Amino acid sequence: MASVSLKALLEAGVHFGHRTKRWNPKMKPFIFTERNGVHIIDLQQTVAQIDQASTFVQTTVARGGSVLFVGTKRQAADIIQSEAERCRMPYINKRWLGGTLTNFPTIRGRVEHLIELEQRREMGEFRRLPKLEVLKLNELIERLTQRVGGLRTMERLPDILFIVDVRREDLAVKEAVKLDIPIVAVVDTNCNPDPIDYVIPSNDDAIRAIKLMVTKIADAAQEGMNLRETLAAEVKEERREPQRMSRAPLVYEQERDFDDLLGPSTLAKLEEGYGSDDAEDLEGAGAAEAAA
């Protein structure tokens, strides 16, 4: 898994933090310097931190885990959706519903209701309903899609929460901490890094910076998914191979001397020089001996 380059981080503006008056002192270890009233993030640490986070994500997904992508701010919403869908992971990019994790059975019930309504519509059941009822059902589908549409594939609690802007997504952080779900997050200089297990110090406002960070984590999840599928295919192939059946060694009858298999008349003719041209005579002699 390739590391992100310092050049790419600089070009994306990852190093630009918030104004010094808005900083959170707990982010001091990740700050390189201050310039013109703006904190500059230490990109060497960003590289190291994102490598650690990516390895953690890849390993977790390869073992069958899942990552919930969370980012509801305007700059992050579309990126979160596209990258999560690319690596086949659940996401929330509109609004975090209270209890998404701590009251997951209720949230899952809404997701299943959404799936049921979509299936009914695809099967043509809506065509048999009154227009007003169809309109209401379509509006309900739209609302549920906005709220829980990204959770269709999340049948259980996620193994990792990946967050863009932990200050904005504070409710998601609290629920994950309560349930001991590891958090990987893009953390700017105005945020508290303490609840985060894998801090990725980065600008969380610039679209290019967000895109770079989210893509990196999505790549790690995709690589983990590929490893999982490869392993599953190998196991399936091994199960298909027929088991080798043990065979008892063949027991051969004790060999007899060649002369014992031939009658005296046949031996006499062989001694007189009969060859392959005299095969018929030999056969006749053998038959006579057998009759005798």
ZIWO-V219690 format. One record per residue. PHI is phi in whole degrees, 0 to 359 (NA if undefined). Layout:
phi={PHI;PHI}
//
This chain:
phi={NA;288;280;285;275;298;298;296;295;295;296;275;76;298;284;280;269;271;298;302;287;254;282;255;306;290;270;306;299;259;259;276;197;232;220;53;79;236;283;252;283;284;290;299;289;299;300;296;290;287;294;297;296;296;297;297;296;300;297;296;292;300;272;103;278;226;237;265;275;228;189;255;290;306;292;258;306;293;294;302;295;295;287;295;294;297;262;60;240;289;206;228;229;248;203;280;276;303;90;306;258;288;234;300;306;293;297;296;298;293;297;295;295;298;298;297;296;296;294;298;294;294;279;88;294;295;292;266;260;300;301;296;293;298;299;294;294;295;294;294;299;296;295;294;296;297;272;230;300;283;257;306;272;267;272;214;299;289;271;218;249;252;235;254;75;289;292;287;264;297;293;297;298;298;293;295;297;298;261;59;269;301;244;251;212;278;240;271;289;260;249;266;275;304;283;269;282;234;275;249;294;193;300;248;246;286;300;295;293;299;302;296;293;294;298;298;291;295;299;297;295;294;296;296;296;297;297;298;292;297;296;297;294;295;296;296;293;296;290;285;296;295;290;290;273;284;247;289;298;292;256;270;296;306;296;253;295;303;294;291;274;250;284;298;294;294;297;296;291;297;293;278;102;293;240;293;289;257;301;296;295;296;297;296;295;296;294;296;297;296;293;294}
//
